[in-house]
């Protein structure tokens, strides 16, 4: 469902970035009014007093922001608002945490203006925007060593029922689009589940996940 483009909120403590983002929202995306807040408290006050806000863009590092917990609270208090993160962080844990809190998109500030505009259009069209960086395998470290059979069993037990369904679909060679259709999910949601199960199982990519699932099938 398309979002009414009457009023948007930018919550970011970088005044210059707010100016640039406001210009994109008004000149390219058709918003009539753009409100600005430099802290979480100011943003929440505006959300509580301006029911005409339909899009809210939050930075993760502004005063008062407690990452996923704060975003989840905003979702609960402003269910009618399309909420997205526009952040300088590209850390997987930040992206997955935000998406897990229920935001409609995670947009890294490092992308160019044209791509930023396309990402916002995706969110406004009712889809979930997932940054391309999430598709990259997690950086290898000591904790990402291959799992023993006992560890594999324990890690598989940590997967949610939905992640197990996604893993089963990966074993069958399903694409994200096919998995989404099979499970009645959006493609963006499938990407989130794939990224989460890769992290839980310490696997570099979906091919490795498919092989893992085939080996450890019940």
N, C-alpha and C positions, 0 to 999 in steps of 0.2 A: 504494500500500500504506500503510495506516495505521501510525503510529508508536506503539510501546508507551510509555505515559505513566507510566513508573515514575520516571525521573530525568532532569532537565534541568540544563543549565549556562548561567549568565549570565556573560559575560566583558565587563565594563565598569568603568571606573575611577570612575564616578559612583555612590557608595553609595546615594544616595537613589533614583536610577533603578532600581538593582538591587532595592531593596525593593518599589517599585511594580510592576516587571515580575514579580517573584517571586509577588506576590499574585495577579496575573492568571493565572499558570501553575498555581498551586495551587487557587485558588478557582473559576476559570472554565474551566480546561482540564484539570483532573483530575490534575495531576502530584503524585506522592506526595512526592518529594524534589527540591529545587532547590539546586544548588551554586552558589557565587559565586566569581568571580576578578576581581582588579583589574588584571591585566596579562596579556600573551600568554603569558609563561613560566608563570605560575600556572595559566592555562587549559590549556596543553599538559600540565602535570604531572597535572592532574585527569583529562584525557582518557586519559592513559597508565596511570592507576591505577584508574580507575573504568569498567570495560567496560559497566556498566549505563546509562551516559549515552546517551540516544537523541536528544536535541535539544540543540544548542548555539547560543547567540545571541551574536554578536560585535559589539562596537563597533569602528569604524575608527580612533578617535583615542586608544585606551588605550596605555599604555607597551609598547613592543616591537612594536607592530603596524606592518607595512610594506605596508599595503593589499593589493592583489591577490596579491602574492607570498606573504605570510603565509597568506592564505586558501587558496591553492592547496596549500601545505604541509600545512595542517590537513586538507584533503580527502584528501590522499594517506595521511596517518597515521591517519585515523579515518573510513574509508570507510563504516562502519556507522552513522555519526551523521548525522542530518539537520541541516544547517548553514545558518543564516540570519544576515544582517547586520541589526542594529537600530541605525541611525546618525542623528546630527544632520545629516549632509550630504545635500543633494539634488542635488549636482553630477552631471551626466551621466557624466563620466569615472569618478567613484567608483562609480556604479551599474553602468555597463557593465563596469568592471574587476572588480567583485565577482562579477557574474553570469558573466562570462567565466572566472572562477577556479573556477566550479562550485558556487557556493552555491545553495541551494534557494529563496532569496528575499531581497529587499532591502526592508526596512521602515523608512521615515523616522520619526524620533521625533516629528516635527511633527504626525502624525495623532493623532486622539483615541483614548482607551482602547477604545471600541467597535470602531473600524476596526482598531486594533492587534490586538485579539482575533480579528477576522475574518481578518486577514492571517496570523496564526499558525495559525488553523484551516486555511487554504488550504495552508500549508506542511506541516502535519501530515497532511493528506489525501493527500500525495504530489505535489501540484502545485507549480509554481514561481510565487512571488508577485512580480510586477513592478509597481512603483509607478506611479500615474497620471501623475506628473510626467514620466516618460520618454516619454510620448506627445506632449508639447509640443515644438514645433520648437525647435532650438537657437537660442540668442540670436544675433542677427545682429551681425557685426563685420567688420573689414576682410578677415579670412581667409575669410569666407563669401561673397565676391563670386562672381557667376556664372562658371562655368568656360568657357574657350575650348574649341574642338573638340579641340585637342591635349591640353589638360588633362583634358577629359572622357574621352578615350581612355585616358590614363594612370591616371585615377582608377578607371575601370571595371576596369582590369587589377589593381587592388589589392583588388578584391572577392574573397572566398573563393568556391569553387565553390558552396557552399550559399547564400551571399548572392546569387549570380547566379541561382540557381533561384528564390529568393524574389522577386527583381526581375522575372524573367520572369512569375511568377504575378501580380505587381502590375500588369503591363502588361495582363494578361487580366482585370483587375478582380476578382481573387479576394479574399475576406475573409481575416482571420487564421485563422478556423476552417477555411475551405476549404483554405488553404495548409497548415495543420497536417495535415489529413487527406490531402492530396495527397502531402506529403513524409514523412509518418509522424513528425511532430514534435508537441510540446506547443504550445499556443497561446502560453504564456509564452516559449518558445524562439523562436517566430516573431517575437514582439514585439521580442526582443533583436536578431534579425537585421535586422529592418526599421530599428530605431533605429541600428544600426551602419552599415548601408549609406547611410542618410540623412546621417549624419555624414561618411562617406567621400566621398560625392558632393556634399556641401554643399547639400543640398536641404531645404526646410522641412517637407514632408509627403509622404504616400504618393501623393497625386495628382500632385505634381511628379515623384516617382520614376517613376510609370507613364508620364508624358509623356517623361521622360528616356530610359527604357528603350525606348520605341517609336522615338524619334529615333535612338538609338544601337544599335539591334539589328544584330547581325552579318549 
